[in-house]
Amino acid sequence: MPYLVHHLIRGPAEQSPDAPALIHGACRWSYRELDQSVRRVASGFARVGLEPGDRVAIYLDKCPEAVTALFATSAAGGVFVPINPQLKAQQVGYMLADSGARILVTSRQRLAAIPASVTETDCLHCVILIDGPADERTSTECPVTPWEALGAQPQETEPSTVETDLAALLYTSGSTGQPKGVALSHRNLIAGAESVVAYLGNTADDRLLAVLPLSFDYGLSQLTTAFRVGASVVLLNYLLPRDVVRTIARESITGLAVVPPLWVQLAELEWPEAARTSLRYITNSGGTLPRPSLNKLRTALPTTDIVIMYGLTEAFRSTYLPPAELEQRPDAIGIPIPNADIRVVRDDGTECAVGEPGELVHRGPLVAMGYWNAPERSAERFRPSPTQAPQMPVSETAVWSGDTVYRDAEGYLYFIGRRDEMIKTSGYRVSPDEIEAIIQESGLAGEVAAFGVADESLGEVIVVAAAPTAPGQAPDERALRQACQQGLPTFMVPRWIRTYAQPLPRNANGKTDRQALRRRHHEQRNEDEA
């Protein structure tokens, strides 16, 4: 039974050493080869000065070196900090400084794209390049070590790490301010993998396609879930949605996990027979999958299980909807995942009645340790469990999600909206999801995002951004407004509808970037008034 993150690889390497573990283009690594690489790199990390508890930042695309660095950090007793490869110099610099990373693993191209000042932190003392020694493009004063130099000797001894030790920092965007580093223990990550395996039924025969960034808990989960059962992972850095479908067919993928904006695009594609027959299941998390796209996926993939999930980085995953319930409850986010207790509570912590909206609170071994270097923000989100017995001398910590949900009479949960995304207009609290659903059901737009902007008289007014499923002609603004007027109460009809011919902007995890849309809206208003 694994209890540290790198044990996820070590177990299959001992039991089925020749089984395929990692696939990246023409590269095929067995579990034996991956485990040996992890041991050698862990030894190399120690030789360049990594001490137990030190942070290792990994700023790379999905590739075998990135995966090796993650698990080698664990084997060396360190804490891995995956940085989304889409981030720019400012965000990279913030994460390096905030995490206090001692080692940065990256490529020459990525290092050249960030100024030397980014790597000039008090803690960082070594940069490791996966593609050879430094060259004239290198922009750092830190000592640079080529990746090959790390793998001379395998690791002989391991630090005295236990499952409650810090294993990873995953940075997640907040509604305001800088990203938050969610601190995850080995226990958190192992419990998450075991829970997912339990409800998805993963086995060594699975081949999972890793499409999402490894800095995203949903993306990292594809590795931990697969390795927990000795399955294979195919790494893909795709350019176009059709690349995903082609890879599924070529590599006989059995499991695919993506976020709603990509599902909207994938739902419009033709799925070859090889892809249709190989996929055992697909999952959605990170937002609501629009009903039209869901229906198209069900038609395109009639024998594939569709698993709707809800989660947050602070607790990894909270609920899932069993595929057998999809027809009856397509709007539900499901029931608690194995080894998680999910409550719907009022502001005072008391349990909500059936159908009564309240805050989702998650307790159990998946709840993160808190936010790194942010005690005040941790105290806001990580609080005593509402089920805590007053006689207990030490409080059990739960994560208070900030999300509003309700539970039906049979125990299924339904998402209403995030408290920090709720729009307050004319005295009403409005969920963006309600507005988006009306437009998506009209079929007039492929992508929709609703958000509020400040207004002196109403508090906030509603803005909708709409785009087609694929680049092309912008949706018809007049038809969209008519659909809103027909399907929404007056106070929910948007003041402005912004239409675009191109897909809506995404944040680093592939979700719709509402902050960027707000900026666009204000820029357009300024242009209109000029």
C-alpha positions in Angstrom: 0.0 0.0 0.0 1.6 3.3 -1.1 1.8 6.1 1.5 4.3 8.5 -0.1 3.8 9.9 -3.6 6.7 8.2 -5.3 5.5 4.9 -4.0 2.8 5.1 -6.6 5.5 4.3 -9.2 7.6 2.0 -7.0 4.8 -0.5 -6.4 4.0 -1.2 -10.1 7.8 -1.2 -10.8 8.2 -4.1 -8.4 5.1 -6.0 -9.4 4.9 -5.4 -13.2 8.3 -3.8 -14.1 7.8 -4.2 -17.9 4.3 -2.7 -18.0 4.0 0.6 -19.9 3.9 3.6 -17.6 4.5 6.7 -19.6 4.0 7.5 -23.3 5.1 10.8 -25.0 5.2 10.7 -28.7 7.7 8.0 -29.7 9.0 7.7 -26.1 7.7 4.6 -24.3 8.8 4.1 -20.7 8.1 1.0 -18.6 7.5 1.2 -14.9 11.0 -0.1 -14.3 12.5 2.6 -16.5 10.4 5.3 -14.9 11.3 4.2 -11.3 15.0 4.0 -12.2 14.9 7.5 -13.6 13.1 8.8 -10.5 15.7 7.2 -8.2 18.6 8.7 -10.2 17.1 12.2 -10.4 16.3 12.1 -6.7 19.9 11.3 -6.0 20.9 14.2 -8.3 18.6 16.6 -6.5 20.4 15.7 -3.2 23.8 16.2 -4.8 22.9 19.8 -5.9 21.8 20.6 -2.3 18.1 19.7 -1.9 17.2 19.2 1.7 14.0 17.5 3.1 11.2 20.0 2.9 12.9 22.2 0.2 10.7 23.2 -2.7 11.4 22.2 -6.4 9.6 24.3 -9.0 8.9 22.6 -12.3 8.2 24.9 -15.2 7.8 22.6 -18.3 5.3 21.3 -20.8 4.0 17.8 -20.2 7.0 15.6 -20.8 8.8 12.6 -19.2 11.3 14.9 -17.5 8.4 16.9 -15.9 6.9 13.7 -14.5 10.2 12.4 -13.3 11.0 15.7 -11.6 7.7 15.6 -9.7 8.1 12.1 -8.3 11.9 12.5 -7.8 11.2 15.5 -5.6 9.0 13.3 -3.5 11.7 10.6 -3.3 14.3 13.1 -2.2 12.0 14.4 0.6 11.2 17.7 -1.2 8.0 19.5 -2.1 7.2 19.8 -5.8 5.7 23.1 -7.2 4.5 22.5 -10.8 4.2 25.8 -12.6 1.7 26.0 -15.5 3.8 26.4 -18.8 1.3 29.0 -20.0 2.2 31.4 -17.3 4.4 34.4 -18.0 7.5 35.9 -16.3 5.5 37.9 -13.7 3.5 34.9 -12.4 6.5 32.6 -12.6 8.5 35.0 -10.5 5.8 35.3 -7.9 5.5 31.6 -7.5 9.2 31.1 -7.2 9.5 33.8 -4.6 6.3 32.8 -2.6 7.2 29.1 -2.5 10.8 29.8 -1.7 11.8 27.3 -4.4 15.4 26.1 -4.0 15.6 24.4 -7.4 14.0 25.3 -10.7 13.6 22.6 -13.4 12.9 24.1 -16.8 14.1 24.2 -20.5 16.5 26.6 -22.2 13.6 28.2 -24.2 11.5 28.8 -21.1 14.4 30.2 -19.1 15.4 32.5 -22.0 11.8 33.9 -22.0 12.0 35.2 -18.4 14.3 38.0 -17.3 17.2 37.2 -15.0 15.5 39.2 -12.2 12.8 36.4 -12.0 15.3 33.9 -10.8 17.1 36.2 -8.4 15.2 35.2 -5.3 16.7 34.6 -1.8 16.1 30.9 -1.9 16.7 29.7 -5.5 20.2 28.5 -5.9 20.1 26.0 -8.8 18.5 25.9 -12.2 18.3 22.5 -14.0 17.8 22.5 -17.8 16.3 19.4 -19.3 17.7 20.0 -22.8 21.4 20.5 -22.3 23.8 23.0 -20.8 23.2 26.7 -20.7 23.8 28.7 -23.8 23.9 32.4 -24.8 20.1 32.7 -24.2 20.4 31.8 -20.6 19.2 34.6 -18.4 20.1 33.7 -14.8 22.9 34.3 -12.3 22.1 31.0 -10.6 24.3 27.9 -11.2 22.9 25.9 -14.1 23.1 22.1 -14.1 22.1 20.0 -17.2 19.5 17.3 -16.6 21.9 14.5 -17.7 24.2 15.3 -14.8 21.5 14.4 -12.3 21.2 10.8 -13.4 24.6 9.4 -12.7 23.8 7.3 -9.7 20.5 5.9 -8.3 19.3 6.9 -4.9 20.6 4.7 -2.1 18.7 6.0 0.9 15.6 8.1 1.4 14.8 10.8 3.9 12.5 9.9 6.8 9.3 11.2 5.2 5.9 10.4 6.6 2.5 10.6 4.9 1.5 13.8 6.8 4.5 15.7 5.5 4.1 18.4 2.8 4.4 16.9 -0.7 3.2 19.6 -3.1 2.2 23.2 -3.6 -0.4 23.7 -6.3 -1.1 27.4 -7.1 -4.7 28.2 -7.9 -6.2 31.5 -9.0 -8.3 33.4 -6.5 -11.1 35.8 -7.2 -8.8 38.7 -6.2 -5.2 39.1 -5.5 -2.2 36.8 -6.2 -2.5 33.0 -6.7 -2.8 30.9 -3.6 -0.4 28.0 -3.0 -2.5 25.1 -1.8 -0.4 22.9 0.5 -1.0 19.1 -0.1 0.4 16.3 2.0 1.4 12.9 0.7 -1.7 11.6 2.4 -3.9 14.1 0.5 -2.5 13.0 -2.8 -2.6 9.2 -2.1 -6.1 9.4 -0.7 -7.3 11.3 -3.7 -5.9 8.7 -6.1 -7.4 5.9 -4.2 -10.8 7.6 -4.1 -10.9 8.2 -7.8 -9.8 4.7 -8.6 -12.7 3.4 -6.4 -15.4 5.2 -8.3 -14.0 5.1 -11.8 -13.0 1.5 -11.5 -9.5 2.0 -12.9 -7.3 -1.0 -13.5 -3.8 -1.7 -15.0 -5.5 -2.1 -18.4 -6.4 1.6 -18.6 -4.6 4.2 -20.7 -5.3 7.7 -19.6 -4.7 10.8 -21.7 -3.1 13.7 -19.8 -4.4 16.8 -21.6 -4.6 19.2 -18.7 -1.7 21.0 -17.1 0.1 19.0 -14.4 0.0 22.2 -12.2 -3.8 21.7 -12.1 -5.0 19.2 -9.5 -7.3 17.7 -12.1 -4.4 17.3 -14.5 -2.0 15.9 -11.8 -4.7 13.4 -10.9 -4.3 11.6 -14.2 -0.8 10.6 -13.1 -1.6 9.6 -9.6 -4.7 7.7 -10.5 -3.0 5.8 -13.3 0.1 5.0 -11.3 -2.0 3.8 -8.3 -3.2 0.8 -10.4 -0.2 0.4 -12.7 -2.1 1.9 -15.7 -0.5 3.9 -18.6 -0.5 7.6 -19.1 -0.1 9.3 -22.5 1.2 12.9 -22.3 -0.3 15.3 -24.8 0.5 19.0 -25.5 -2.2 19.6 -28.1 -2.6 22.5 -30.5 -6.1 21.9 -31.7 -9.1 19.9 -30.2 -8.9 17.4 -33.1 -5.4 16.5 -31.9 -7.1 15.1 -28.8 -9.5 12.9 -30.7 -6.8 11.7 -33.0 -4.6 10.7 -30.0 -7.4 8.9 -28.4 -7.8 6.8 -31.5 -4.1 6.2 -32.1 -3.2 5.3 -28.5 -6.4 3.4 -27.6 -7.2 5.8 -24.7 -9.7 4.5 -22.2 -10.1 7.5 -19.9 -10.2 11.3 -20.7 -10.6 14.2 -18.3 -11.0 17.8 -19.5 -12.8 21.0 -18.5 -16.0 22.4 -20.0 -14.5 24.9 -22.6 -12.6 22.0 -24.3 -15.6 19.7 -24.0 -17.7 22.2 -25.9 -15.2 22.1 -28.8 -14.8 18.3 -28.7 -18.5 17.8 -28.8 -18.6 19.4 -32.3 -16.0 17.0 -33.8 -16.4 13.8 -35.7 -15.2 10.9 -33.5 -13.5 8.1 -35.4 -14.7 4.6 -34.6 -11.4 3.7 -32.9 -11.9 6.6 -30.5 -15.5 5.8 -29.9 -14.8 2.2 -29.1 -11.7 2.6 -26.9 -13.0 5.3 -24.5 -14.4 3.6 -21.4 -15.2 6.8 -19.6 -14.8 10.6 -19.8 -15.0 13.0 -16.9 -15.8 16.7 -16.5 -14.9 19.0 -13.7 -14.0 22.7 -13.3 -17.4 24.0 -14.2 -20.8 23.1 -15.6 -20.9 21.1 -18.9 -23.5 22.8 -21.1 -26.5 20.6 -21.7 -26.3 20.9 -25.6 -22.6 19.7 -25.5 -23.4 17.0 -23.0 -26.2 15.7 -25.3 -23.8 15.7 -28.3 -21.2 13.8 -26.4 -23.8 11.2 -25.4 -24.7 10.8 -29.0 -21.1 10.7 -30.3 -20.0 8.3 -27.5 -23.0 6.0 -26.9 -21.0 3.3 -25.0 -18.8 5.6 -23.0 -19.6 6.4 -19.4 -19.8 10.1 -18.7 -18.9 11.1 -15.2 -19.8 14.6 -14.0 -17.6 15.7 -11.0 -17.2 18.6 -8.7 -14.0 19.5 -6.9 -11.8 22.3 -5.7 -8.0 22.3 -5.3 -8.4 22.7 -1.5 -10.0 19.3 -1.3 -9.1 17.8 -4.7 -12.4 16.2 -5.4 -15.7 16.2 -3.5 -18.5 14.7 -5.6 -19.2 12.6 -8.6 -22.4 11.6 -10.5 -22.6 7.9 -11.3 -23.1 7.5 -15.0 -26.3 5.5 -14.4 -27.9 8.7 -12.9 -27.0 11.0 -15.8 -30.2 10.5 -17.6 -32.4 11.2 -14.6 -30.2 14.0 -13.0 -28.2 15.7 -15.7 -27.9 18.9 -13.6 -26.6 17.2 -10.5 -22.9 17.3 -9.3 -23.6 13.9 -7.6 -22.9 12.3 -4.3 -19.7 12.4 -2.1 -16.7 10.6 -3.5 -15.4 7.6 -1.4 -13.7 8.7 1.8 -15.2 12.2 1.9 -18.0 13.6 4.0 -19.9 16.4 2.3 -22.2 18.7 4.2 -24.5 21.6 3.1 -24.6 24.1 5.9 -26.0 27.5 6.8 -23.7 30.4 7.8 -23.8 29.3 11.4 -22.7 25.7 10.5 -26.1 24.0 11.0 -27.2 21.5 8.4 -29.5 22.8 5.7 -32.8 21.1 5.0 -33.5 19.2 1.7 -33.7 21.8 -1.1 -32.3 24.6 1.0 -29.3 26.4 -0.5 -26.1 26.4 1.7 -22.4 26.2 1.6 -20.7 23.0 0.6 -18.3 21.9 3.4 -15.9 19.0 2.8 -14.1 17.0 5.6 -11.8 14.0 5.4 -8.3 13.0 4.3 -8.5 14.9 1.0 -8.7 18.3 2.7 -5.5 20.2 2.1 -3.2 21.5 4.8 -4.0 25.1 4.1 -2.6 27.9 2.0 1.2 28.3 1.9 2.5 31.5 3.4 -1.0 32.8 3.9 -2.3 32.2 7.5 -5.2 34.7 7.2 -6.5 33.3 4.0 -6.1 29.8 5.4 -8.2 30.8 8.4 -11.0 32.0 6.2 -11.3 28.8 4.2 -9.9 26.0 6.4 -12.1 26.0 9.6 -13.3 23.5 12.2 -15.7 20.9 10.8 -19.4 21.6 11.5 -19.6 18.0 12.7 -16.9 18.4 15.3 -17.9 17.1 18.7 -17.2 19.8 21.4 -15.7 17.2 23.7 -12.8 16.7 21.3 -9.6 18.4 22.4 -8.3 19.1 18.9 -10.5 20.5 16.1 -10.9 18.6 12.8 -10.3 20.9 9.9 -12.8 21.1 7.0 -12.6 23.2 3.9 -15.5 25.6 3.5 -15.8 25.8 -0.3 -17.5 29.1 -0.8 -19.8 27.4 -3.2 -23.6 27.4 -2.8 -25.3 24.0 -3.4 -28.4 22.2 -2.3 -29.2 18.5 -1.7 -32.3 16.7 -2.9 -34.3 14.1 -0.9 -32.2 11.3 -2.2 -28.9 12.9 -1.3 -27.8 14.2 -4.7 -26.1 17.6 -4.7 -26.8 20.4 -7.2 -24.4 23.4 -7.8 -26.0 26.9 -7.6 -22.9 29.1 -7.9 -19.7 30.4 -6.3 -20.3 33.0 -3.7 -17.5 35.2 -5.2 -19.0 34.9 -8.7 -22.6 35.6 -7.6 -23.9 38.8 -9.1 -25.8 41.1 -6.8 -28.2 43.2 -8.9 -31.4 45.1 -7.9 -31.3 43.4 -4.5 -31.2 39.9 -6.0 -28.3 37.4 -5.9 -28.0 35.9 -9.4 -25.9 32.9 -10.4 -24.0 33.3 -13.7 -24.8 29.6 -14.4 -28.5 30.3 -14.6 -28.0 33.0 -17.3 -25.4 30.9 -19.2 -27.7 27.9 -19.3 -30.6 29.8 -21.0 -28.2 31.0 -23.8 -26.6 27.6 -24.2 -29.9 25.8 -24.5 -30.9 28.3 -27.2 -28.1 26.9 -29.4 -27.2 30.5 -30.5 -23.7 30.4 -29.0 -21.1 27.7 -28.2 -19.4 29.4 -25.3 -21.0 31.8 -22.8 -19.8 33.6 -19.7 -22.0 35.9 -17.5 -20.5 38.3 -14.9 -21.3 41.4 -13.0 -19.8 44.9 -13.3 -20.3 47.7 -10.8 -23.3 50.1 -11.2 -24.2 53.0 -8.9 -27.9 52.4 -8.8 -28.2 48.6 -9.1 -25.1 47.5 -7.3 -24.1 45.4 -10.3 -25.4 45.0 -13.8 -25.0 41.8 -15.9 -22.7 41.4 -18.8 -22.7 38.3 -21.1 -19.9 37.3 -23.4 -20.7 34.9 -26.2 -18.7 33.1 -28.8 -19.3 30.4 -31.4 -18.2 26.8 -30.8 -15.3 27.2 -33.3 -13.7 30.3 -34.7 -15.9 31.9 -37.3 -18.9 34.2 -37.3 -19.8 35.9 -34.0 -23.3 35.0 -32.5 -26.3 37.2 -33.3 -26.5 39.7 -30.4 -30.2 40.6 -31.1 -31.2 36.9 -31.1 -29.3 36.3 -27.9 -31.0 39.2 -26.2 -34.4 37.9 -27.3 -33.6 34.5 -25.9 -32.7 36.1 -22.6 -35.8 38.2 -22.5 -37.9 35.1 -23.2 -36.2 32.8 -20.7 -35.1 35.0 -17.8 -36.9 37.3 -15.4 -36.3 41.0 -16.0 -33.8 41.5 -13.3 -31.6 38.7 -14.9 -31.6 40.0 -18.4 -28.1 41.2 -19.2 -27.5 44.9 -19.7 -24.7 44.2 -22.2 -24.1 41.3 -24.6 -20.6 41.1 -26.0 -20.2 38.8 -29.0 -16.9 37.5 -30.3 -15.9 35.5 -33.4 -13.1 33.7 -31.5 -13.2 31.5 -28.5 -13.4 33.2 -25.1 -10.2 33.7 -23.2 -8.9 30.9 -20.9 -7.0 31.1 -17.7 -3.9 28.9 -17.1 -6.1 25.9 -16.2 -8.2 26.1 -19.3 -11.3 27.6 -17.6 -13.1 30.7 -19.0 -11.2 33.8 -17.8 -13.9 36.1 -16.4 -11.4 38.7 -15.3 -10.1 39.1 -18.8 -13.6 39.4 -20.1 -14.3 42.2 -17.6 -11.3 44.0 -18.9 -12.4 43.6 -22.5 -15.9 44.9 -21.5 -14.5 48.0 -19.9 -12.2 48.7 -22.9 -15.2 48.4 -25.2 -17.2 50.8 -23.1 -14.4 53.3 -23.1 -14.2 53.0 -26.9 -18.0 53.4 -27.3 -18.0 56.5 -25.1 -14.9 58.1 -26.8 
